[in-house]
Amino acid sequence: MASISTNPSNGAGFYSAKVICQIVGLVCLSGFVIDMVVLALPPNPASPEWRSAFMQQLADRSIIMLLGAALTIFSLDSRRWLKRFSTVSLVVGVIFLLSTLLVIRDSLTLQQQAISNISSQASQIQTRITDAQSKPASELKVTPEQLQQASQQLNAQANNLKQTAKTTFLKTGVASVGNLAVVGLGLISLGRYGMRLRKSKGN
């Protein structure tokens, strides 16, 4: 009785699958790089707003790069290319992990800026209300009670805006940090796997 393992089509099918993985992997990586280059234009790395927006886009698309890297490493037969690609995966993975610190810092900076802007604008309006309250009632077009109510509403709205700003930046920062950390660890694992796979292929 013939064994299934002796079927010559099995080997051909395996190599065909590796070729497909290589094509898909390189397409994923190329598409990722093109997207990042386009999103980085015009570059302004000194701006925390630009960095935050870019890192958020990078984090959202990083899973495509991880998939492309996994498929490419699986498809490589050359020990030299395995070493090169695995090394790149390790380095990029470490960069992703370190970039989470930048994301955290920029998120805190932008959050503080947003809160400061809200406080500044609220303070300016509150000053106008206070000035109006100090004027004689005959010069006012509104009653003191209305001014007091406006002051209370202003404080409530300012507090709500501050809380919204904190929540928004917290959610965005946590999502970006989580994606970058997970993909970074994945790339490091892929790099280590590629190095072991290279050694198993021998000379």
C-alpha positions as CSV (number, residue, x, y, z in Angstrom):
1,M,0.0,0.0,0.0
2,A,1.5,3.3,-1.1
3,S,2.3,5.9,1.7
4,I,0.9,9.4,1.4
5,S,4.3,10.9,2.3
6,T,5.8,9.5,-0.9
7,N,3.5,11.6,-3.1
8,P,5.9,14.0,-5.0
9,S,3.1,16.6,-5.1
10,N,3.4,17.2,-1.3
11,G,6.8,18.8,-1.6
12,A,5.7,21.0,-4.5
13,G,2.6,22.1,-2.6
14,F,4.8,23.0,0.4
15,Y,7.1,25.2,-1.7
16,S,4.1,26.7,-3.5
17,A,2.7,27.7,-0.1
18,K,6.0,29.2,0.9
19,V,6.1,31.3,-2.3
20,I,2.5,32.5,-1.6
21,C,3.5,33.4,2.0
22,Q,6.5,35.3,0.7
23,I,4.5,37.3,-1.8
24,V,1.8,38.2,0.7
25,G,4.4,39.0,3.4
26,L,6.3,41.3,1.1
27,V,3.1,43.0,0.0
28,C,2.0,43.6,3.6
29,L,5.4,45.0,4.5
30,S,5.6,47.2,1.4
31,G,2.1,48.5,1.9
32,F,2.9,49.3,5.6
33,V,6.0,51.2,4.7
34,I,4.2,53.2,2.0
35,D,1.4,54.1,4.4
36,M,3.9,55.3,7.0
37,V,5.8,57.4,4.6
38,V,2.7,59.1,3.3
39,L,1.3,59.7,6.8
40,A,4.7,61.1,7.9
41,L,4.5,63.9,5.4
42,P,5.1,66.7,6.0
43,P,7.4,65.6,8.9
44,N,7.5,67.6,12.1
45,P,9.0,65.4,14.7
46,A,9.6,68.3,17.1
47,S,5.8,68.7,17.5
48,P,4.1,66.5,20.2
49,E,0.9,66.8,18.2
50,W,2.5,65.4,15.1
51,R,4.3,62.7,17.0
52,S,1.2,61.6,18.8
53,A,-0.9,61.5,15.6
54,F,1.9,59.6,13.7
55,M,2.4,57.1,16.5
56,Q,-1.3,56.4,16.8
57,Q,-1.4,55.6,13.0
58,L,1.7,53.5,13.4
59,A,0.2,51.5,16.3
60,D,-3.1,51.0,14.4
61,R,-1.3,49.6,11.3
62,S,1.5,47.7,13.1
63,I,-0.4,44.4,13.0
64,I,0.0,44.4,9.2
65,M,3.7,44.7,9.6
66,L,3.7,41.8,12.1
67,L,1.8,39.6,9.7
68,G,4.1,40.5,6.9
69,A,7.2,39.8,8.9
70,A,5.8,36.4,10.1
71,L,4.9,35.3,6.5
72,T,8.3,36.5,5.2
73,I,10.3,34.7,7.8
74,F,8.4,31.5,7.2
75,S,9.0,31.7,3.5
76,L,12.8,32.3,3.6
77,D,15.1,29.5,2.8
78,S,18.4,31.4,2.7
79,R,20.3,31.3,6.0
80,R,21.8,34.7,5.2
81,W,18.4,36.4,4.5
82,L,17.0,34.7,7.6
83,K,19.7,36.2,9.7
84,R,19.2,39.7,8.2
85,F,15.5,39.6,8.4
86,S,15.4,38.2,11.9
87,T,17.9,40.8,13.1
88,V,15.7,43.6,11.6
89,S,12.7,42.1,13.4
90,L,14.5,42.1,16.7
91,V,15.7,45.7,16.3
92,V,12.3,47.0,15.2
93,G,10.6,45.1,18.0
94,V,12.9,46.8,20.6
95,I,12.2,50.2,19.0
96,F,8.5,49.5,19.2
97,L,8.8,48.8,22.9
98,L,10.9,51.9,23.6
99,S,8.5,54.0,21.6
100,T,5.8,53.3,24.2
101,L,7.7,55.6,26.5
102,L,7.5,58.4,23.9
103,V,3.8,57.8,23.5
104,I,3.1,58.0,27.2
105,R,5.1,61.2,27.5
106,D,3.4,62.9,24.6
107,S,0.0,61.8,25.8
108,L,0.6,63.4,29.2
109,T,2.0,66.6,27.6
110,L,-0.9,67.0,25.2
111,Q,-3.4,66.2,28.0
112,Q,-1.8,68.9,30.2
113,Q,-1.8,71.4,27.3
114,A,-5.5,70.7,26.7
115,I,-6.4,71.2,30.3
116,S,-4.3,74.4,30.5
117,N,-6.1,75.8,27.5
118,I,-9.5,75.0,28.9
119,S,-8.5,76.6,32.2
120,S,-7.2,79.7,30.5
121,Q,-10.3,80.2,28.4
122,A,-12.5,79.6,31.4
123,S,-10.5,82.0,33.5
124,Q,-10.8,84.8,30.8
125,I,-14.6,84.3,30.7
126,Q,-14.8,84.2,34.5
127,T,-12.9,87.5,34.7
128,R,-15.5,89.1,32.4
129,I,-18.3,87.8,34.5
130,T,-16.6,89.1,37.7
131,D,-16.0,92.5,36.1
132,A,-19.7,92.6,35.2
133,Q,-20.7,91.7,38.7
134,S,-18.7,94.6,40.1
135,K,-20.6,97.2,38.0
136,P,-23.8,98.9,39.3
137,A,-27.0,97.0,38.5
138,S,-28.3,100.0,36.5
139,E,-25.5,99.5,33.9
140,L,-26.1,95.8,33.5
141,K,-28.4,94.2,30.9
142,V,-28.7,91.1,33.0
143,T,-29.5,90.5,36.7
144,P,-26.9,89.5,39.3
145,E,-28.6,86.2,39.6
146,Q,-28.1,85.5,35.9
147,L,-24.4,86.4,36.2
148,Q,-24.1,84.0,39.1
149,Q,-25.8,81.3,37.1
150,A,-23.5,81.9,34.2
151,S,-20.5,81.6,36.4
152,Q,-21.7,78.2,37.8
153,Q,-22.5,76.9,34.3
154,L,-19.0,78.0,33.2
155,N,-17.3,76.1,36.0
156,A,-19.4,73.0,35.3
157,Q,-18.6,73.1,31.6
158,A,-14.9,73.6,32.2
159,N,-14.8,70.7,34.5
160,N,-16.6,68.5,32.0
161,L,-14.3,69.5,29.2
162,K,-11.2,68.8,31.4
163,Q,-12.6,65.3,32.2
164,T,-13.4,64.6,28.6
165,A,-9.8,65.7,27.6
166,K,-8.3,63.4,30.3
167,T,-10.5,60.4,29.2
168,T,-9.8,61.0,25.5
169,F,-6.0,61.1,25.8
170,L,-6.1,58.2,28.3
171,K,-8.0,56.0,25.9
172,T,-5.8,57.0,22.9
173,G,-2.6,56.5,24.8
174,V,-3.5,53.2,26.3
175,A,-4.6,51.8,22.9
176,S,-1.4,53.0,21.2
177,V,0.9,51.7,23.9
178,G,-0.9,48.4,24.0
179,N,-0.6,47.9,20.2
180,L,3.0,48.9,20.1
181,A,4.0,46.8,23.0
182,V,2.2,43.7,21.7
183,V,3.6,44.0,18.2
184,G,7.0,44.8,19.6
185,L,7.0,41.6,21.6
186,G,5.7,39.7,18.6
187,L,8.5,41.0,16.4
188,I,11.1,40.1,19.0
189,S,9.7,36.6,19.2
190,L,9.7,36.3,15.4
191,G,13.3,37.5,15.3
192,R,14.3,34.9,17.9
193,Y,12.4,32.2,16.0
194,G,14.1,33.2,12.8
195,M,17.5,32.9,14.4
196,R,16.7,29.4,15.6
197,L,15.3,28.5,12.2
198,R,18.5,29.6,10.6
199,K,20.6,27.4,12.9
200,S,18.4,24.4,12.2
201,K,19.0,24.7,8.5
202,G,22.7,24.1,9.0
203,N,25.4,25.3,6.6
